[in-house]
């Protein structure tokens, strides 16, 4: 977008119209002692200098390394059609439409998005997206609390992304609630401890499948136990895994949450991404965010509207379901294009490719002397390796060989000094995986 | 006992120690087509004027304030699927029933004539 500055004449014209002498008069209402003395800003730059500056910054990015990093954000193939279509000027805005119904094209895209998310997760209702996976989980927890009315406890499984757990705790910190996080005992859920805790004081239990260590488990039995005491089951998952793994519907979960980066969005420095939040239809009035619906206009033409808005702040004020009144429109649009391009069968293939590549990597790494696999459960496209050297040492040495080798888990868990989370998506070729394994052999 | 009305347009009828609470025809007319009623939880305790239920229409969303305090003993579950019953017969469709904690609170409410005068001032 071009930068269009105001000329001195423009400014003078505006000042004349509103009847003040100079710009500083706009701030007369702010007492002198409360005004900033300086903003410590550099002198302005010319357009050319700005380009130069940012080019120099961009050149510091290392884009040459082959990534085996996972843990929430993954290096997936992004079809070029996504960039081409999502940057069309009719679509290209990061913002949710404000005169919503005037933007029928955007609303239709979001309606398609919602339909696809419902199909992917098996849930009946969803919104037009949330900020990211962590905040979607926090909103899911708040939904469970609202639905549970007097129930004040949320249990979070040990396998949930530890960053998401922090976000949930932050969101819920000033509510009169108890958030119980189960201790990590192994790569899987501690179902015995959990089943002992489930009673009618629990509003909801949050689990992640595959979990943060990459492990897959069947949670149907837990969900059943939760439903017996009318507590809700909140499932978090990685969208790509849903091509072959149980959906939220398959395990009878009540709310689904997740991060949408893997659906056609770039890694960046951890974003921008978007969050997915979906639920059974009976909970739709407790679902926060914007929901696009379909209706007929006065002339009987199909049209799209924002619906069930009584949930939202501008109508329900302090009793709104959430303070979210936006969505990650552009990222959700990219996901919609991604899913349309991949298609239903393609999604299953993509999911299988992830599973196959990482299974091959897992097999090959388990044959390396000194390396073992931490996971007891089956895994999808990532898993934890245990090394005879420190994870920091390992990551650094692999970086010298041009690999982002994985995620160090000691930064997130106690007693995980030698453990690294490794992922292989559909994007990793056999040659890259073989090279990776050969380098690991050399290092350990 | 005769029907009593609050400033917030709820009506209450006391039968023994249980009061039935509903919305006035005037309130429902102002709201337009009712699309959803969120009922209180049975067993919930409320003071007079607490917001314990919620109503949505095509035009607005608003709280339902209980005109008298007490414990919720019954809710009109029919409204979950048929909120339009309120449009059809607001003055005879109760929303919830309370076991009243202090019957003297009825004395602070208006009778039908008083309420009629009140809405004429709005």
Interface residues (C-beta under 8 A of the other chain):
Chain A: X149 X150 X285 X310 X315 X316 X319
Chain B: X36 X38 X41 X54 X56 X60 X61 X63
